[in-house]
Amino acid sequence: MKIKNSARNKIKNLLLETVRQKLYNYKPETEYMPFHYRLLGKDKYAMFSFIQSINTAFGTSIWEQIAVILAESAGYKAKRQYTLLGEINEDTEKLINQIHYKLRKGELKPNKIEEIKLIRSSIKTGKPKKDPDSIVDLFIAIKKEENYFDITSAKPNIKEFASLKLKLLRWIALRLSQNKKANVFTRIAIPYNPYYPKPYQRWTLKNLYDLDRGELLVGEEFWNFVGGGDIYNDLLDIFEETGNILKDEIDKKFAEFK
């Protein structure tokens, strides 16, 4: 399945603009690294530093922006940095913490449908307040299903995964406090599988997340989900095409550091 030309152009322009802005504003490290320079070459070290800044840009906003472009192209309603308002009553907070504790202890098996059902039965209608967990990386409405995503780094540790699970449970409660009948699903997205071609190492997650129901979407699963079809390889092609456009500009910039 091909990504529509309008979306292709938006993604390509976003990547070109981001990388060119980083190139234009790039300044070499002020810290003197004599051993690294001698061993690796100053230009290679400058390139390493530049790639680190690109990684930061992707982590903070680029993945979200690309996901919104793809989702809208597929006909879905999408928004990044979505503010989820709501209010969680005391009993539901206790219930959420109890679910979370039992999952971590291995006393409960993850079952997303059951977790949503339990929270729905406990939550009381509250005021549309801002909560410490109100900011959602990505919101996508597909027909009547509301999907709330946290887009996280490729290799979170187990403590981070546990913390994210608690946030997903609280997002369900915040949304249902405003509409108890809302068809809500909260998910973790990891933009790429760092273990490829091996499967993502999910063994650390099996006690926390309902993997069978897509509570965690990694790489191809995530992009095909937001794009409404099998678009992953086409998305990779857009990155490659854009990289070919930028190649000479990048080489010229880092030749300055030789």
C-alpha positions as CSV (number, residue, x, y, z in Angstrom):
1,M,0.0,0.0,0.0
2,K,1.4,3.4,-1.0
3,I,1.2,6.5,1.1
4,K,-0.8,9.3,-0.7
5,N,1.4,11.8,-2.5
6,S,0.1,14.7,-0.4
7,A,1.3,12.9,2.8
8,R,4.6,11.8,1.2
9,N,5.4,15.4,0.4
10,K,4.5,16.6,3.9
11,I,6.7,13.9,5.5
12,K,9.6,14.7,3.1
13,N,9.3,18.4,3.7
14,L,9.2,17.9,7.5
15,L,12.4,15.8,7.3
16,L,14.2,18.2,5.0
17,E,13.3,21.2,7.1
18,T,14.3,19.4,10.4
19,V,17.7,18.2,9.1
20,R,18.5,21.4,7.3
21,Q,17.7,23.5,10.4
22,K,19.9,21.3,12.5
23,L,22.7,21.6,9.9
24,Y,22.4,25.3,9.7
25,N,22.4,25.8,13.4
26,Y,25.0,23.1,14.2
27,K,28.0,24.2,16.3
28,P,30.8,21.8,17.1
29,E,31.2,20.6,20.7
30,T,32.9,23.2,22.8
31,E,34.4,20.5,25.0
32,Y,37.9,19.6,23.9
33,M,38.2,15.9,23.1
34,P,41.8,15.4,22.0
35,F,41.9,11.6,22.3
36,H,38.6,11.2,20.4
37,Y,39.7,13.6,17.7
38,R,42.9,11.8,17.1
39,L,41.4,8.3,17.2
40,L,38.2,8.9,15.2
41,G,38.8,12.2,13.3
42,K,37.2,15.5,14.2
43,D,34.7,15.3,11.4
44,K,33.5,11.9,12.5
45,Y,33.1,13.2,16.0
46,A,31.2,16.2,14.8
47,M,28.9,13.8,12.8
48,F,28.3,11.7,15.9
49,S,27.3,14.8,17.8
50,F,25.0,15.9,15.0
51,I,23.3,12.5,14.9
52,Q,22.7,12.7,18.6
53,S,20.8,16.0,18.1
54,I,18.8,14.5,15.3
55,N,17.8,11.6,17.6
56,T,16.6,14.1,20.2
57,A,14.5,15.9,17.6
58,F,12.9,12.6,16.5
59,G,12.2,11.7,20.1
60,T,10.6,15.0,21.0
61,S,8.3,15.7,18.1
62,I,9.1,14.2,14.6
63,W,7.6,10.8,15.2
64,E,4.4,12.5,16.5
65,Q,4.2,14.8,13.5
66,I,4.7,12.0,11.0
67,A,2.1,9.9,12.8
68,V,-0.5,12.7,12.5
69,I,0.3,13.2,8.8
70,L,-0.3,9.5,8.2
71,A,-3.4,9.2,10.3
72,E,-5.0,12.2,8.7
73,S,-4.1,10.8,5.3
74,A,-5.9,7.6,6.2
75,G,-9.0,9.6,7.1
76,Y,-8.6,9.6,10.9
77,K,-8.9,12.4,13.3
78,A,-5.5,13.0,14.8
79,K,-3.7,15.4,17.1
80,R,-0.3,15.5,18.8
81,Q,0.3,16.8,22.3
82,Y,-3.3,16.3,23.1
83,T,-4.6,17.6,26.4
84,L,-6.8,14.9,28.1
85,L,-8.8,16.6,30.8
86,G,-10.7,14.8,33.6
87,E,-10.9,14.1,37.2
88,I,-10.3,10.7,39.0
89,N,-12.2,10.0,42.1
90,E,-10.4,8.5,45.2
91,D,-11.9,5.0,44.8
92,T,-10.8,4.8,41.2
93,E,-7.3,6.0,42.0
94,K,-7.1,3.2,44.6
95,L,-8.5,0.7,42.0
96,I,-5.9,1.8,39.4
97,N,-3.1,1.5,41.9
98,Q,-4.4,-1.9,42.9
99,I,-4.5,-3.1,39.3
100,H,-1.0,-1.8,38.7
101,Y,0.4,-3.3,41.9
102,K,-1.1,-6.7,41.2
103,L,0.2,-6.7,37.6
104,R,3.7,-5.9,38.8
105,K,3.5,-8.6,41.5
106,G,2.3,-11.1,38.9
107,E,-0.9,-11.6,40.8
108,L,-3.0,-10.4,37.8
109,K,-2.6,-11.2,34.1
110,P,-2.8,-8.1,31.8
111,N,-6.2,-8.0,30.1
112,K,-6.9,-4.5,28.6
113,I,-10.6,-5.1,28.1
114,E,-11.1,-6.2,31.7
115,E,-9.0,-3.3,33.0
116,I,-11.1,-0.8,31.1
117,K,-14.3,-2.5,32.3
118,L,-13.2,-2.2,36.0
119,I,-12.2,1.4,35.6
120,R,-15.5,2.2,33.8
121,S,-17.5,0.6,36.6
122,S,-15.7,2.7,39.3
123,I,-15.1,6.1,37.8
124,K,-17.4,9.0,38.7
125,T,-18.2,11.9,36.5
126,G,-15.7,14.7,37.3
127,K,-14.7,18.1,36.3
128,P,-12.6,18.6,33.1
129,K,-9.5,19.4,35.0
130,K,-5.9,19.3,33.9
131,D,-4.0,16.4,35.5
132,P,-0.2,15.8,35.8
133,D,-0.8,13.0,33.2
134,S,-3.0,15.1,30.9
135,I,-0.6,15.5,28.0
136,V,-0.9,12.7,25.5
137,D,1.8,12.3,22.8
138,L,-0.7,11.3,20.1
139,F,-4.5,11.0,19.9
140,I,-6.1,9.2,17.0
141,A,-9.8,8.5,16.6
142,I,-10.6,5.6,14.3
143,K,-14.3,5.5,13.7
144,K,-15.6,5.5,17.3
145,E,-12.5,4.2,19.0
146,E,-10.4,6.8,20.7
147,N,-6.7,5.8,20.8
148,Y,-4.3,7.6,23.2
149,F,-0.6,6.9,22.6
150,D,2.6,7.5,24.6
151,I,5.4,7.4,22.0
152,T,8.5,6.2,23.9
153,S,12.1,5.5,23.2
154,A,13.2,2.3,21.7
155,K,14.6,0.7,24.8
156,P,12.8,1.8,28.0
157,N,13.9,0.0,31.1
158,I,11.5,-2.0,33.2
159,K,10.9,0.9,35.7
160,E,9.9,3.2,32.8
161,F,7.6,0.6,31.4
162,A,5.9,0.2,34.8
163,S,5.5,3.9,35.1
164,L,4.0,4.1,31.6
165,K,1.5,1.4,32.4
166,L,0.2,3.4,35.3
167,K,-0.2,6.4,33.0
168,L,-2.2,4.4,30.5
169,L,-4.5,3.3,33.3
170,R,-5.0,6.8,34.5
171,W,-5.7,8.1,30.9
172,I,-8.6,5.6,30.7
173,A,-10.0,7.0,33.9
174,L,-9.5,10.6,32.9
175,R,-11.4,10.1,29.7
176,L,-14.2,8.0,31.2
177,S,-14.7,10.7,33.9
178,Q,-15.9,12.9,31.1
179,N,-17.8,10.3,29.1
180,K,-18.4,7.0,30.8
181,K,-19.5,5.5,27.4
182,A,-16.4,6.5,25.5
183,N,-14.7,3.8,23.5
184,V,-11.2,4.3,24.8
185,F,-8.0,2.4,24.3
186,T,-4.6,3.5,25.6
187,R,-1.3,2.3,24.0
188,I,2.4,2.5,24.0
189,A,4.2,3.1,20.7
190,I,7.8,2.4,20.0
191,P,8.8,3.8,16.5
192,Y,11.2,1.1,15.6
193,N,12.5,-2.3,16.7
194,P,16.1,-1.9,17.7
195,Y,16.5,-5.7,17.8
196,Y,15.5,-6.2,14.1
197,P,15.5,-8.7,12.5
198,K,14.8,-10.4,15.8
199,P,11.4,-9.7,17.5
200,Y,11.2,-6.9,20.0
201,Q,12.3,-8.2,23.4
202,R,8.9,-8.2,25.1
203,W,9.6,-10.7,27.8
204,T,10.0,-7.9,30.3
205,L,6.6,-6.6,29.4
206,K,4.4,-9.7,29.4
207,N,3.2,-9.2,32.9
208,L,2.3,-5.5,32.4
209,Y,0.9,-5.1,28.9
210,D,-1.8,-6.9,27.0
211,L,0.4,-7.7,23.9
212,D,-2.3,-9.7,22.2
213,R,-4.7,-6.7,22.0
214,G,-2.1,-4.2,20.8
215,E,-1.5,-2.3,24.0
216,L,2.1,-2.1,22.8
217,L,2.8,-1.4,19.1
218,V,6.4,-1.6,17.9
219,G,7.8,-0.3,14.5
220,E,5.9,-1.7,11.6
221,E,2.8,-2.5,13.8
222,F,2.6,1.1,14.9
223,W,3.1,2.8,11.5
224,N,0.7,0.4,9.8
225,F,-1.9,1.1,12.5
226,V,-1.7,4.9,12.2
227,G,-1.5,4.7,8.4
228,G,-4.5,2.5,8.1
229,G,-2.8,-0.2,6.1
230,D,0.5,-1.7,5.1
231,I,2.5,1.5,4.6
232,Y,5.7,0.8,6.6
233,N,8.1,0.0,3.8
234,D,6.8,2.9,1.8
235,L,7.5,5.1,4.8
236,L,11.1,3.8,5.0
237,D,11.4,4.6,1.2
238,I,10.5,8.3,2.0
239,F,13.2,8.5,4.5
240,E,15.7,7.0,2.1
241,E,14.7,9.4,-0.7
242,T,15.0,12.3,1.6
243,G,18.4,11.1,2.8
244,N,19.6,11.0,-0.9
245,I,18.5,14.6,-1.3
246,L,20.4,15.7,1.8
247,K,23.6,13.6,1.3
248,D,25.7,16.2,-0.4
249,E,24.6,19.0,2.0
250,I,25.6,16.8,5.0
251,D,28.9,15.8,3.5
252,K,29.8,19.4,2.7
253,K,28.9,20.5,6.2
254,F,31.1,17.9,8.0
255,A,34.0,18.4,5.6
256,E,34.4,21.7,7.4
257,F,35.6,19.8,10.4
258,K,38.4,17.8,8.8
